[in-house]
Amino acid sequence: MVRKPTLFDLCKTTFSIGAVGYGGPAILALMKKTLVDRREWISEKEFMNALSLAQILPGATGVSVMGYIGFKLHKLWGGILAPLFYILPATVAMTTLAWAYFRFGNISFVKALFAGLGALVVGLLVNATWILGRSVFKRLDARDIKGFVISLTTFVGIYFLKINIVWLILVAGLLGFVLFYFTREFEGERAASGEALLSEPNALEREPLSARDFIPVIPVIAVFGLGLLLPSTRALLTTFMGIGALAFGGGFTSIPLIQHQVVGAHGWLTVKQFVDGIALGQITPGPVFITATFVGYHVAVIAGALFATLAIFTPSLTAMIALADVHARVQNLKIVKVVVKGFLSGFIGLLLAVTLRFAFKSLVSWQAWLIFLGAIVWIMVLKRDSVWAIVGTIALSLLIFQL
């Protein structure tokens, strides 16, 4: 039997999870262990329903799951505050690191540190591309060949033809519909997932929303209104909301989108600074999306960090809360499955292009190649935790880049 916590207990617990949560699968496992097994605030079936819905929506999976659980437990207050407290530790950590980076980044040992972390980021991107590829292309059949065509289209479009990334994402979704919708390839998956997501006796039951339940929306609108009124944060707010709305697949799939906007379209960061921002995101808890905090700080200091962070997570949380009560029907629609399949196939091509660009930028010395290859062996061959790869990279960088 599930138990309902107070709003204070919910926020305190999500804050503690966010403070120690490193790595996508690891932090999701920590969420399940804490909220399902120990606290018994939500059933395992409901948790898996939240996870499955989050995976077809844009944005960070962990943040979306927190929004779903918070909404189920405490309506809109929970849906807003639970993910907010979850990302708070990472936001504070990244803001602090961004301050230190832009203040002390020219010191020699700091340069050595980021040279090593840049090589590690390339290794992490190779691993992310491999993992995403395995999840999208499960077997080399006709469906996967069509997916490869979508990946190749986006790769050529972004790497050689320099086509706007937003158009490439839309084309990937359209190709997903054209290539997959009129076939029987998703019939078995739809039936199996439909059975798996049937309601259970102990599933959370939430009372219907009343007019007073929408009170939390008022301060949210006020905060975003302020961000749009301030000239220094207006572009940050609109840019990162757009990124958050298109970043299907979560995690590293957001990197091509963020790079296109902050390096290419707006020129807020150089490629080197962007790679360093990704690297800093790896040594903080929380999702890869927290790179938005780094960018926002550089553009408009504290206000920029806060508004960029809020903006990148808002679209996915809004969609998650809006669809929380109809998740089984939405995620099993064939049109949703085929379009998301197109998006994810397209993101593999985009991610590969970014990986190559970062590699040419970062792997420029034998020391960088040594760290890169070591990361590949540690993460992909030995299947060890990336946290220790980060720790090892920091120590090794400070040693070998002085040679």
Secondary structure, DSSP 8 states (H G I E B T S, - for coil): ------HHHHHHHHHHHHHH--SHHHHHHHHIIIIIIIS-SS-HHHHHHHHHHHTTSBS-HHHHHHHHHHHHHHHHHHHHHHHHHHHHHHHHHHHHHHHHHHHHTTSHHHHHHHHHHHHHHHHHHHHHHHHHHHHH--SSSHHHHHHHHHHHHHHHHHHTS---HHHHHHHHHHHHHHHHTTSSTTHHHHHHHHHHT---TTS-------GGGGTTHHHHHHHHHHHHHSHHHHHHHHHHHHHHHH-BT-GGGHHHHHHIIIIIIS--S-HHHHHHHHHHHHTSSS-GGGHHHHHHHHHHHHHHHHHHHHHHHHHHHHHHHHHGGGHHHHHT-HHHHHHHHHHHHHHHHHHHHHHHHHHHHH--SHHHHHHHHHHHIIIIIS---HHHHHHHHHHHHHHHTT-
